[in-house]
Amino acid sequence: MTINEIRTKYLEFFKERGHAVIPSASLVPQNDPTTLFTGSGMQPLLPYLLGKDHPEGKRLVDSQKSFRAEDIEEVGDNRHTTFFEMLGNWSLGDYFKKEQLSWFFEFLTDELGLDPSRLYVTTFIGDEKSGIPRDTESAAIWKDLFSKKGIDAREVVIGSGEDGYRLGMQGGRIFYYDAKKNWWSRAGTPDNMPAGEPGGPDSEVFYDFGTLHDLKFGRECHPNCDCGRFLEIGNSVFMQYIKNPSTSSGRSSFSKLPRQNVDFGGGLERLAAATAENPDVFATDAFRDILELLSHFSGKAYDDSRYTRSFRVIADHVRAAVFMLVAGVLPSNTERGYVLRRLIRRAALHAGNIGTGDKDAADSMLVRAAIITIEKYKNAYPELSGEEAYENIRREIWKEEVQFGKTLEKGMREFEKLATKGHVSGEAAFTLFTTYGFPFEMTQELAHERGLDVDERTIFSLKHFK
């Protein structure tokens, strides 16, 4: 099933259940100086989750463009991307757990056709010291939903993620985890929340790809294991509580919110991977055409482990760059522009790794990949339509690629000199950045790939000084 088909099915499913379809907010947050990019579906709707009335009503649904810069270094495995679409639906004081969990389960099994025996869920274990009970309500709903599919859903108490590696699956279907895994508030766990702050338990759904457990991650596998067997495909947050002022003895407590809300988020690309029964999100149609382009012109195979990471970095970073550019971000050495510059330059470096370095715009793999992205998404996101958007994206990517190419050769020569010494100092990394345009992160990555010792602490301080 394609990402366009899944997105359309999701929006229509909840529209039929009384939800207003709202457009995606900009990738560049409006009136929010605390963050560079929109990183979740919840972010633009937070004022309404905290009590403000939404002009479209109490039931909302959308697909939100999202970007998380902290995942840049993680790109290269089979599940991390920087840019992604987050499918979301919200209840602002209307329906609650029964409707939300039932509808999402119906969407997964009846609309997407996922095998319910491949689905596992987690709920909140409770917090005794804060007086917050175990979320047995969600567990009971899940138990009934699985039962209707002929599945006996056994409940298993895990606790922390570390406990999961010790306790394992135990034949369970519904798993209780602690606040680090199954609680949401802006401040984190209940003990970190200030008085007056709302929060609540969440319930995640994982898809089981059935791959063998990798013991390097822990003795036993469990839904929150990082070995790759399980992939989280959706999370329902139930904003149910508000924290009370502490007592004179310092004890904290929580009360039920008068208006309880639902916030759901599910990664579109992850849902597509589940429908394909393939844990590699880059094998979905979101990236497939770009990978085929790169394979054709490089003569390299995506599944050749020597090049897989480069294929993934190029595909992810170009897609992210396209959506940043159409949001008005331009490459620079500060803030959003620096993140965009870093993405394009990393993609260009990896294009060289697979032998597709380019001499003109017509041959640029990055520009061609950007055009594929525009064609893939322009119907869902009209801002990508039209000659102006096309020309701007093409021009800015090629301009940055050319600028980087002029400094790359000199910078690499300087880096090779450092490599002979077996150590990269913070001062040397700073010189590579200021003189040759090498982002600090690129110097670190190259050093790690060569097994060189790196002065991480000095590089960190210099990065923040700049």
N, C-alpha and C positions, 0 to 999 in steps of 0.2 A: 504494500500500500504506500502511495507517495505522500510526501509531507503536505502537498496541497489538498489531497483527498482527506487526510486525517484532520487538518485544520478546518476544512469545510464541514466535515461530519461533526466535529466537536462544537463549532459555533451553532450549527443548525440544531443539534441535539438539545443544547441548553436554551436556544431561542424558543423551541417548541415547549419548553417548560417555564416559560414566562420571563426569560432573561433578556435584557436589552443588550444588543451587540454594540460595544463601544470600540472606537478605533484605538490602535496602539499609540501610546504616548511616545514622544520623541526619545531617541537614544541619549540625547543631551537633556538632563533634567531641567525642568523649568522651576525657577524660584527655590532651588535647593543647592546652596553653596557647599554642602557637606560632602558631596560626592561628584565625581567627574562624569559618570555614566549611569543610566538606568540599569540596574542589575537584577531586577525581578519584576514580576507582575504586580506584586503588592506595593512597590515603592510609589508609583504615581497615585495610588488609591488610599494611601495611609491616612490622610485627613478624614476620609469617609469611614474608614474602619475605626477611627477614634471618636466618631460621633457626628460629624458634619453630614448633612443630607446631600445625596447625589442627585443631580438634576434628572437623571435617567431612571431613578427609582431604586428599589431595594434589591433587585436581582440583576446582576451584571455578568457579562462574559466577554472575553477578548483573547487575542493572541498578541503578546507583548514582546517587542524587540528588546533584547537584553544583552549586556556585555559585562564581563568580569575580567578586569586586567590582572587580577591575582592568579588567574589560571593560565597565563601566557606560557610559563615554564612547564606547565603540566601537559600542554598540547604535544602530541606525539604518541600517547597511548591510545587505546581504542574507544575512549569515552569522553575525554575532556575536550571542550571547545571554548573559545573566548566569547564569540557571539553565539546566541541561541534564541529560539523562540520559546516563550513560556505561555502555554495555554492556561487560562485562569477563569474561574468563576467565583462569584462572591454573593453572599447573603448578608445584607445590612439590616440585621434585626428581624429577619423573616424566618426562613427555614433553618434547621440545625443538623445535628449529626445523622439522624435517620435518613433524611432525604439526601444529604450530601453523599454519604457512603454508598447508599443504594444506587443513586444515579451514576456515580463513577464506576461502580462495579458493573452496572448494566452497560455503560458505554464501552468498557474494556472487553467484556465478554460477548455482548450482542452486536454492538456496532463495529468494533475492530476485530472481533472473532478470536480474541486471545483465549487460550485454553485455561480455564479457571484453576486447574491443578498445577499450573506454573506460577500462580500468584501467591505471594506471602505478604503478610501485613504486620505492622508494628503499632503499638499504642503506648501510652504513658503509664509508667509503673507507680506514679504517685510520689509525693514528697511529705513524709510524715512530720518533719520538723516545721514545715510551713502549713500543715493542716490541709494539704491538697490530696484528695483521695485518688486511688487508682482509677484509671478510665475504663472501668468495666462496662460502661454503657456502650462505648465504641466496640469493645470486644464482643459484646452480646449481639450487636448488629451484624458484625462480620461473621460471627458463628452461624447466624440464621441465613445470611446470604450464601455462604459456602454450603450449608446443609441443603439448600434448595437446588444446588448443583450436584448433590450426591457426595459431598466431601465432608468428612468429619474433621472439623477445625479444632485441633487441640491447642490449648493455651499453654505457653511456656514463659516463665519468669526468667529474664536474663539479667537486667541491671545495666551495667556499663558496657561499652563496646569491648573493653578488655575482658570482661566476664564472658562475652560471647565466644571468644576464642578458647576459653576454658570449658564452657558448658555445651556449646554446639547446638545442633538443631533439635535433638531429643524427640523427633517425630512431630514437631510442632507446626502450626500454620499461623497462629497469632502469637506475637512475641511482645513482651513488656520490656521497655528500655527506660533508662533514667532521663533526667531533664536535659542532659547534653545531647541526647538523640531525639527526644520526643516532646519537647516543650518549646514554645515560641514566645518571645517578648523582645522589644527593641533592646533591652538591657541584658538579654541572655537568660540564664537560669533564675529560678525564683528568688534565691538568696541575693542575687545582684540587682534585683528590681527595686527602684525607689517607690515610696508610698504614692498611690494614685496612678501607678502604671498598670495598663491592661496587659493580659497575656493569657496563655492557655495551652492545653495539650494539643499535639498533632498526631495524625495517623498516616503512616507512609505505606505505599504499596510497592512491592518489589517483584520483578520478573525473574524467574529462574531459568537461565539458559542451559542448565544441566552440565556445565563444564566441570572437570575435575578440580577439586580444591588444591590450591598451591600451598604447601606447608610452610613456605617462607613467610606467610602472613600470620600464621598461628596454627596451633594444633588442630582446632576444630573450625569448621565453617559455620556461618550464621548469616542472617539477612544483611547485616551491616558490615560483612566481611569485605575486604578490598581485593580479594583474589580474582574477581571478575565473573564469578558464577551468578551473582545477583546484581541487578541494576534497578535503582529506584526510578519509578516512572510516574509517581504522583504523590503529593503530600497535601492533606487536608488539615488546615490549622483552625482550631475552634477557640476563638477569643471569648473565653467563658468567665474569666476572673479579673478582679482588680485587687491590687495589694493595699492592705490597710496600714495606717501608721503603726509603728512598733509600740509595744507596751512598755511600761516603765522598766520592766525586767529585760527588755531588748528582744522579746519574742515577736516574731512576725506572723501575720495571718492574712488570709485572703477571703474575699466575699464574691458572690456571684454578680456579674455585671447585669444591670437592668436590661441592656440591649446586647444580646449575644450574637456575634458575627461569625461567618465562615469565610475563610480565605483559602482557595485551592490553587496550586500550581503544579503543572506537569510539563516536563520538557518534551517538545514536539519531536526533536530528533531521536530522543530515547524511546518514545512511543513507536516511532517508525522502525527502530532497531528491533523492538519486541515483536512487531507484526511480521518482520522478516526472519525472526528467530535467529538473529545474528548479533552478537554482542558488540560488533564494530559499528559505531555510529557513522563512520566514514564510508561504510559500504551502502548506506542509504542513498536515495536519489538526491538528497540535499548536496552531496559531494560527488556523486558518481561521474557526472559529465566532466568535472574538473580533473578527476583522477585519470579518466580515459584520455583526456587531452594531454596530460603530462606524460603518460605512458607512451602515447603515440609519438610525440616529438622527442622524448628522451631515449626511447628504446629500452627503458627500464621497466620492470614489473612492480606494481604496487605491493605485491605479496613477497617481494625479495626483501628480506629483513634489513639488508644494507641500506635500503632507500625508503622503507615504509614511513619512517618518521618524517623525512623531508616532504614526501607526498602530502602527509597530513598537515604539516605546518603551513605549506603553501596554500592548500585548499581552505583551511580555517582562517588564516590571516588575511587572505584576499577577500573572502566573504565579509569578514569583520570590517576591513578597510572600506569596502563599497558602502556599507551602511553608515559608517562614520562620515564619509565624504558627503553622502546625500543629506546627512543631518547638519552639514555646514562646518564640520571640523576639517582643518587643513594641517598638513605636516609642519611641525615646528619643534623647538627645543624645550617647550614648557607645557605642562599640564596635558590636556587632551591631545594637543598636536604632537606632543612627544610620544604618547602611546601609539598614535597613528603612524608616526615616523618609524617607531620601533617595529611595528607590525610589517610595514612594507619592506623595511630593510632586512628583517629576519626572513621574510618570504623570498626576497631576492637572493640572499645568501644560500638558502636551501635550493633555489632554482639552479644556482651554480653547482651545487653538490650533485645534482642529477644530470648535469650537462646541458641545461637549457638556458644558459646566460645569453642575453639578447643584444643585438647591435642597433635595432631600430624598433619603433613602436609597433609596427606591423607584425614583427616577429615575437614581441614580448609575451612570454607565458603568463605573466601577471596581468597584463592588459586583457589577454584572451580569456583568462579565468574570470576576470571582473565582468566581461561581457556575458559570459555564461551565467554568472550570478544575477546580473540584471534581468536577463531573459527568464530565469527561474522564478524570480520573486516579484516582477513588476505588476502582475495581476493582483497579487495580494497587497502590495504596497505601492500605490499609484505614484508616489514621489519618485520612484525609479523610472517611470515612463517619461518619454519625451527626449528630444535631441539634446536639450541643455544639460540634463542630468547625465546622459550618456557621455557627452563630450567632456564635461567637467571631471567625471570619474576617470575616464581614459587619460586625460591630460595630466591630472595630478599624480596618478600612479606612475605614469611614464616619467614625469619630471623628477619625482623622488628617486625612481630607479636609476636614472641617468646620473643624478647628483651623487648617489651612493656609489655607483660604479666608478666615478672619477677618483674617489678617495679609497675605495676598497683595496685596489692593488697596492698602493703605497702603505696603507694600514696593515695589510697582510704581511708585507715585507718586514715591517717593524715588529709585528707580532711574532714572526718566525725568529727574529733575533732574540726576543724575550724567551721563546720556547727553548732555545739552546741553553739558557741559564737554569731551566727547570723551576722557575718561580716568577710569578707576576705580582709586583708590588702595587699598592694602591696608587702611588704616584705615576707609575707606568701606565696603569689603566686610565688615569685622568688625562695623561698626554695623548693616548690613543683617541680619547673622546674629543678633546678640544682641538687637536691638530688634524686628525684623520676622520673625524665623524663617526668613530666606533662607539655605539652605545655601550655603557658599562656592562649591561647584561650580556651583550654579544661577546665581549672579552672574557667574561666569566664562563660562558658556555663553551667557547673554544678552548679555554684553559682546562675545563673539566673533561672535555672530549679527549684532550691530549694527556690527561693525567698529571697536569701541572699543579704545583702548590700555588694557591691564590690567597692574597691578603684580603680576605672577605671583610674584615672589620673596617679597614681603612677605606676600601671601596664603598662600603655602605655610608660612611660619614661623608665622603666626597660627593656621592650621589645626592645626598640631602643638602649639602652645602651649595651645590650648583642650582 
